[in-house]
Amino acid sequence: FLASLRDVTAEHKRQQKISQELNLARDLQKATLREFPPATGVTVRTVYEAVGAVSGDIYLLEWVVPGQVFRGYIADVIGHDIAAALVTSAMSVLLHEAAEMRISLAEQLDWIHHRTLKSFPEDFFVAVAAIEVDLDARQLRYATAGINQFWQARQGKVERIAAPSLFLSVTENPDLCAGEVELQPGDIYYFPTDGLTDLMKQEETGCFADFDAGVAWLERLAVSPLRRDDATAICIRIEE
């Protein structure tokens, strides 16, 4: 009996330690996610909810030219366990390095792709979207790998924009999608990961025409009991 009691006590302590370490990992993940500072001409809001203690999603927002050009990145590592969280940490480093490069978004994703091929485990694939908003040139540029759609709302009309592409690390040469959109005052853009898009019904996306309502809807989806994956989104409004 005493031996069994010692085993139960030891297992309880082990589970407590694992829980504490997961909570620490969760806090460290959240600490790396910085909100976009208020700026003239654009409003950026984010949605972020892990399905478990730690997340396989991450995002990055930063100015390239303060007040003129900013970049946003969103990445979704397949899985949402401790291993996925570790791969996400590595992706965070790669995204920060790529963000400092003065090359196109597609070239950045190509650079990240070849580094993931060398260093990531074979069964870990990553979906990424890179976004560049140039307020001076009035352009939104994007490149995607595995994040195959985003949404635009313009003058009350909501449109799904397809961006077919493959995850990074799947093949030797990345299959990317890149493009650009001419910005108009009042434009709204939503870039969600699969944790959100899997729950979205096309008839419900009409709320995207109103920025606050669209973000609020994504926030509700992010805490839905039906959700089975990490949920992250970058939401952008070009001010009038």
N, C-alpha and C positions, 0 to 999 in steps of 0.2 A: 504493500500500500504506500509506504513512504517513498519507494522508488518511483511509483507512478505519480505521486504528488510532486516529486522533484521534476519529473519530465514535463508535467503540465505547467509548473511554474516557469521552467526554462523556456518552454514554447511561448508562454504568455509574454515573457520578457523579450523574446526574439521578435514577436509580432509587434510589440510596443516600439522596439527600435526601428523596425521597418517603417512603421507608421510615422515616426518622428522624422526619419530620413526622407520619406515621400513629402511630408509637409514642408521640409526645408527645401527640397528640390522645387516644389510648387512655388514657394515664395521667391526663390532665386529666378525662376522663369519669369514670373510676373514683374520682378524688379528690372528685367532687361527691356520691358515693353514700355516705351515712353510715348506719352500722348503728344500730338502735334500742337505746337504753340499757336495761339491766336495770330492771325495774319490778315492783312488787307487783301481783299479780292478772292479769298478762298476759305472755305470751312471744311475741316476734315474731322471725322469722328470714326471711332473703331468699335468693333464688337469682338469680345474674346471670352470664351468659356471652354474649359477643359471638360471632357466627358468623364475623366477619372481624376486621380490626385495630381497627375502631371499630364502635359499636353504634347502632341506631336505637331502643333501649329505654332507659328511665330510670325510677327510682322515687324517692319522697320519703316520709320518715316523720318526724313531729314531734308533740309534745304541744301541744294547744290549751289544756287545763287540766291542769297537771302532776299525774300520778297519778290523774286522773279521766277525761279525754277525750283521745284521740289520733286523728290522721288519717294515712291512708296513701294515696299516689297511685302509680299505675303507668301508664306511657304507652308506646305502641308506634308509632313512626313507620314508615310503609311504606317499606321499603328498608333497606339496611345498608351504604351507601357513605359517602363523605365528605360528600356533600350531605345525606344523612339525618342524619348526626352533627351537622351544623350546625343543622338544623331541631330536633333533639333538644335542643341547647343553648338554643335559643329557648324550647322547651317547658319546660325546667327553670326558666327565669325566670318564665314564666306560672304554673307550678304553685306556685312559692314565693309569688307575689303572691296567687294565689287562696287559698292556705292561710291567709293572714292575714285573710281576709275573714270576718266573722261572718254568713255567709249559708248557705243550704242547699247541699248538695253539687251538686244539680241546677242551682242558680243559678250555682254556681262553674263548672261545665262549660259552661253557656250563655255565661257571660262569656268563658271561654277560646275557645269556638267562634267568637264574633264577632271576636275578635282574630286568630285563625288565618285567617279568611276575608279579612281586610284585608292580612295581611302574609306568609302562606305562599304558595309557588308553587302553581299550580292542581293540579298532579299529585301533591302531597304530602298524604296523608290520615293522620289520627292516631287511634288507638284509645286510650281512657283509661278507667280505673276509679278512682273516688274512694271511699274507705272511711272511716267514722268509727265508732270504738268508744267508747261511753259506759259506763264501768264502774259509775258511780253509777246511771244509769237502766237498766242491763242491756240495752242495745240496740246492735246493729250496723246502721248505716245505710250505704247504698251508692247510687252513681249511676254508670252506665256509658254509654260511647259507643264501640261497636265491639268491646268485650270482652264477649262474649255469654254467658259462663258462669263460674261459680265453684263450689267444692265445700265442703260442710259435712259434718263428721263429728260425730255426737252419739250418745252411749251405744252406741258400736260400729257404728252404722249410717251409711253414707256416702251422701250425696245430692248429685246435680248440680243446681244451681240455675240455671235459664235466666234470662238478662238480655238479651233481644233488643234491639238498638239499632244505629244506623249510626255509622260513623266521623265524627269532626268534619271540617268543611270540605267535606263532600260536597254538602250542600244549604244553602239560605239559612237555614232553620230546623232546628236540631238535632233528631234523633230519639233521645231519651235513654230510659234505663230507670232508675227509681229505686224503692227499697223499703227495708224495714227488717226485722230479725230480732230476736226476743226472745232474749237471751243466757241460756244455762244454764251452770253450772260444768262445766268439762271440754270445752266446745265447741271445735272446731277448724275453721279456715277457710283455704282455699287460693285465691289469686287469681293464676293464671298467664297469660302472654301466649301468642300462637299458636305461638311456637317450641317450647313445651312441649306445648300441647294437641294439636298436629298429630301428636305421637308417642304420645299417651296412648290406651290401649285401655280400654274401660269395665270389662272384667273385672279389670284390674290396679289399679283405683282403690281396691280394698278395703284396701290398705295405708295409705290416708289415715286410717283409724281410729286409727292410732298416729302421733302427731305426729313423732317422730324418724324413724320408718320412712318416713312420707310425704315429709318434707323430703329424706331421703337418696335416695328414688326420683327426685324431681324433679332433684336434683343429678346423678344418673347420666344422666337424659335430657338434661340440659343439655350434657353432654360426649359424647353419642352421636355416632358417625360418620354416622348417618342424619339428623341435624338439619340443616336448611337455613335456619334463621332464628334471630335473636337470641332468647335464652331468659331470661326474668325471672319471678320470682314473689314475692309477699308471702304469708307463712304466719303464721297467728295462732292461738294457743291461749289460751283463757280458763282460768285456773287454778282448781282446786277451792277 
